[in-house]
Amino acid sequence: LLVREIVFEDGLPGLAGLGGGDPVAIQVDAVADVDPYGDQTEHPESVGAATDRKVATFWTTEQYRSFDKPGVGIMLDAGSRVALSRVVLVTDTPGFTALIAAGDDPDEEFVDVAESREVARRTTFDVDTRGESYRYYVVWITGVEGAAHINEVRAFVSR
């Protein structure tokens, strides 16, 4: 699949393929912070900023001197079960590592659907749900020094 970069109407970078399998953007809403291995809270007051379509706003992790837990993150609600094909993450604090996980119940264990990678200012995660559809997706931060910001998250499904 040949892919080229385009820009969302609001100036955020996106993806557009050439040909029949073009990814289609779908609305996801950031609905919860996820911190099961810590104090159970990771700036819940700013969760909505990750999907408010404003690059200047962001959800942030706590400040970490040493990151000694499996991860923290932000939960996205797709509104119904979908098989995402890509997640695009925009941050003004590149350098942390993250992956994408998915599940149907926010209180149950999630499965990894995109490999862990170092996050740049704009990072595209290729999502493989192995044919399954999920309602909830988590941007799961697995390594950070200082704090990580998620300024915007966009989700795509293949046609």
N, C-alpha and C positions, 0 to 999 in steps of 0.2 A: 504494500500500500504506500503510495507516494503521498507525503504530507508536507504542507507548507504552513508557515506561521501567518496568522492574520491578527487583527485587533478587534476586540469586542467593541460595540458601539460606545461604551463608556471608557474606552482607552485601555482596557485590560487585554493582554495577549490571549489568544485562543488558538484553536486548531481547526483547520479545514483540510480535508483530504481531496484528492482529485479522483473522481470516479464515483461508482455506485455505493461504496461503503462509508460515505462521509459521516463523521460523528455529529450527533445532534445534541445541543446543550439542553439539559433539563434543570429545573429548579430544585435545589436542595436547600434546606434550612439548617443552620447550626443550632442545635437544641440543647446541648448539655456539655459541660466539661467532664472529663473522665480522669480520675485519679485514684484507682482502686488500691494502689500500693503505698499511698501516702496518707495525707490528712483528709482525703475524700473531697477536696475542693481545689480548684485550679482556676481562679478568676471567673466564676460563673456570671458575674455582672457584665462581662464583655463578650460573652459567647456569640451573640447575634451579630457582632461586628465582622465576623469571618465570612458572612454571606449577605452583607448589606449592600453590596455592589459599590462600595466606596473604598478605594485603595488606601486612603489616608487613615482609615480606622482599622483596628485589629483586635483579635483575642490574643492574650499573652499567657505564657506559662508563668509560674513563680520564678524567682531568681534562684539559680542553682550554682553553688560553688563546686559541688561534686554531684553528679547525677548517678545515684546508687540504687535505682529501682528499674524494673523492666520497661516502664514508660508512663507517659501521661498523654492526654489527647483531647480532641474535640469530636463530639458525635454529630453526624449529619443525618437528617431525616429526608428521604426522597419522596415521602408522602404515600408511596405504595411500593410494592416489590418491583425492582428493576435490576437488570444486569448492566452495571456500568462498564464502560470500556476504557474510560480515561478519567482521571481527576487532575485538574490543573491547580496548583497551589502557588500563590504569590505571597512573598514575605519581604520585609525590610530588614530581616536579621538572618541572612543566609549562613549556612555552615552547620546547622543541626541535622540530625538524621531522623527520618520518618518512614513509615510504611502506611499502607491502607489496609484496613480490616473491615469485615462485613458480618452482619447478623440480622436476625429477624426480631429479636427481643432485646431491648436495651439492658436487661438484667442478666442475660445469658452470655456465655463465652462467644467471642467473635473469631472468625477465621481470617487468616492473612490472604488478601487477594491481589496485592501488589508488593513487590520486593522493597526492602529497606534500601534507602539511598540518601546520599547527602543532598540537602535541599539548597538550590540556588535561588536567586531572586524570583525566577519563574521556573517551576519544575513540573513536568508532566509525568504522572504515574500511569503506566499501562496496566489496566486492571484486568485480571483473569478470574472470573467468578466460576469457571469450570462448568458453565451451563446453568448455574443457579441464579435465581433472582433474590435480592435482599432489599429490605426497606431501609435499614440503617447502615451507615458507613462511618468509620472512625479514621481520622488522621491521627495516627499513633506515633508520637515522638519518642524515639528510642535512645536518643543521645543529644545532650545540649550542655553547653557551657554558658552561664549567664541565663538569659531568658530567650525564648523563641516566640516570635510573633507570627500569627497567621492573619495576613491582611485580607485575603480573599481566597475562596475555594470555589471552583466551578466543576461541574460534573457533566459527563457526556455518555451517551449510549450510541452504539453503532446502529445504522439503519439496516 
